[in-house]
Amino acid sequence: MIGNLRQNIMKSYMSVLLVGLSILLNPLAVQAEITGKLEAAIWIDPDGCEHWVIDLGVEGMMSPHLDRDGNPVCNRNPNICMEFPGDMLFDVNKAVLTLDARTAITKYFTQQIIDGQSSFLVVGHTDSDGSLYDNFDLAWARAQAVAEAARQTGAIIRTDAFGELQPIASNDTADGKRRNRRVEIICE
């Protein structure tokens, strides 16, 4: 059952990815086909921040979407209470926690429970090296490994994985890839 669910999720991600690629490759044609005219849009950068975009034909304009206080509007989950770099927890392309990682996770979740937080969502992410399917599987296995260690502290844990689909940095640089390999802990 979990295998079918994962397969359906991956098919959905692939469908969204293909639609997104077609829009990225020819956004004006797609937009004109859908609406019959050019319209303003919102572009979300890799950090989750919104930008207003208007295409004027030959050239366009883009401006950050700001709230009333002048702060950028970013859709990164505000409930992320911890982010563990993947390189701190795991060896490259592995989903087995290192001994130091297990100690850090146990310490973190024990303190959270002492502070009154007991329910968490653990989310695995990867860089874009490798296939979409392999990255999803690796992110899922890493989230499960962290969740297993967290449950031993008494924490209530759910897991999810996005593989390479939610980068927080560019995958064009080694530093960006390092930042994208992570496990997020969301307080629920």
C-alpha positions in Angstrom: 0.0 0.0 0.0 2.8 2.4 0.9 4.5 1.5 -2.4 1.4 2.4 -4.4 1.0 5.6 -2.4 4.6 6.6 -3.1 4.2 5.7 -6.8 1.0 7.9 -7.0 2.8 10.8 -5.2 5.7 10.5 -7.6 3.3 10.5 -10.6 1.6 13.6 -9.3 5.0 15.3 -8.8 6.1 14.3 -12.3 2.8 15.7 -13.8 3.3 19.0 -11.9 7.0 19.1 -12.9 6.1 18.6 -16.6 3.5 21.3 -16.6 5.9 23.6 -14.7 8.7 22.9 -17.3 6.4 23.7 -20.2 5.5 27.0 -18.5 9.1 27.8 -17.8 10.1 27.0 -21.4 7.4 29.1 -23.0 5.4 30.9 -20.3 3.9 33.4 -22.7 2.5 30.8 -25.0 1.0 28.8 -22.1 -0.5 31.9 -20.5 -1.9 33.1 -23.8 -3.4 29.7 -24.5 -5.0 29.6 -21.1 -6.3 33.1 -20.8 -6.1 34.6 -24.3 -4.1 37.6 -23.0 -1.0 38.4 -21.0 -1.5 39.0 -17.3 0.5 39.8 -14.2 1.8 36.8 -12.3 3.6 35.9 -9.1 7.0 34.1 -9.4 8.3 32.3 -6.3 12.0 32.1 -5.9 13.9 29.2 -4.5 13.8 30.7 -1.0 9.9 30.7 -1.2 9.7 34.5 -1.6 7.1 36.0 -3.9 7.9 38.5 -6.7 5.3 40.4 -8.8 5.9 39.8 -12.6 4.4 41.7 -15.5 5.4 40.9 -19.1 5.0 43.8 -21.4 5.9 41.9 -24.6 9.4 43.0 -25.5 10.4 43.5 -21.9 8.9 43.0 -18.5 9.1 44.1 -14.9 9.6 42.2 -11.6 9.4 43.5 -8.1 9.5 41.7 -4.7 6.1 41.3 -3.1 6.3 43.2 0.2 3.9 43.2 3.1 2.6 46.4 4.7 5.7 46.7 6.8 8.0 46.4 3.8 9.1 42.8 4.5 9.4 40.3 1.7 6.4 37.9 1.5 8.0 34.4 1.8 6.1 31.2 2.0 8.6 29.1 3.9 6.8 27.2 6.6 7.0 29.4 9.8 6.6 26.3 11.9 10.0 24.9 11.0 11.5 24.7 14.4 14.8 23.0 13.4 16.7 22.2 10.2 19.4 19.6 10.3 22.0 19.8 7.4 22.0 16.4 5.7 25.8 16.4 5.7 25.7 16.6 9.5 23.4 13.6 9.9 24.3 11.2 7.0 27.2 10.1 4.8 26.8 11.0 1.1 23.9 9.1 -0.5 23.2 7.2 2.7 20.2 7.1 5.1 21.9 5.7 8.2 22.4 8.2 11.0 25.9 8.7 12.2 26.5 8.3 15.9 27.0 12.1 16.4 23.7 12.7 14.5 21.8 10.2 16.7 23.1 12.0 19.8 22.2 15.5 18.4 18.7 14.3 17.4 18.1 12.7 20.8 19.3 15.9 22.6 17.1 18.1 20.4 13.9 16.2 20.8 14.4 15.6 24.5 14.7 19.3 25.1 11.6 20.0 22.9 9.6 17.6 24.9 10.8 19.2 28.2 9.7 22.6 26.7 6.2 21.2 26.0 6.4 20.4 22.3 5.7 16.8 21.5 4.3 16.5 18.0 6.5 17.0 14.9 6.6 16.5 11.2 10.0 15.3 9.9 10.6 16.3 6.2 13.5 15.0 4.1 15.0 17.0 1.2 17.9 16.4 -1.2 19.9 18.3 -3.9 19.2 17.7 -7.6 22.0 15.2 -8.2 20.6 11.8 -9.2 17.1 11.0 -10.5 13.9 12.4 -9.2 12.9 9.0 -8.0 16.2 8.2 -6.3 16.2 11.6 -4.6 12.6 11.1 -3.3 13.5 7.6 -2.0 16.7 9.0 -0.3 14.8 11.9 1.3 12.1 9.5 2.5 14.6 7.1 4.0 16.4 9.9 5.8 13.2 11.3 7.2 12.3 7.8 8.5 15.8 7.5 10.1 15.4 10.8 11.9 11.8 9.9 12.9 12.9 6.6 14.3 15.5 8.2 16.5 13.1 11.0 17.6 10.4 8.5 18.5 12.8 6.9 21.0 12.6 10.1 23.0 8.8 9.9 23.2 8.1 12.4 20.5 5.0 11.9 18.3 6.4 12.0 14.7 4.9 12.1 11.2 7.2 12.0 8.2 7.2 13.4 4.6 9.7 13.8 1.9 10.1 16.2 -1.1 13.4 15.0 -2.5 14.8 17.7 -4.8 11.4 19.5 -5.2 11.8 22.2 -2.6 15.3 23.7 -2.8 16.2 26.6 -0.6 19.3 27.4 -2.6 20.6 27.0 -6.2 21.7 23.5 -7.1 24.2 25.1 -9.5 26.9 25.4 -6.7 28.4 23.0 -4.2 27.3 25.3 -1.4 23.7 25.4 -2.7 23.5 21.6 -3.0 24.9 21.3 0.5 22.1 23.6 1.8 19.4 21.7 0.0 20.4 18.4 1.6 18.5 18.8 4.8 16.0 17.4 7.2 13.4 19.9 8.5 11.6 19.5 11.8 8.2 21.2 11.8 6.5 21.8 15.2 2.8 20.8 15.1 
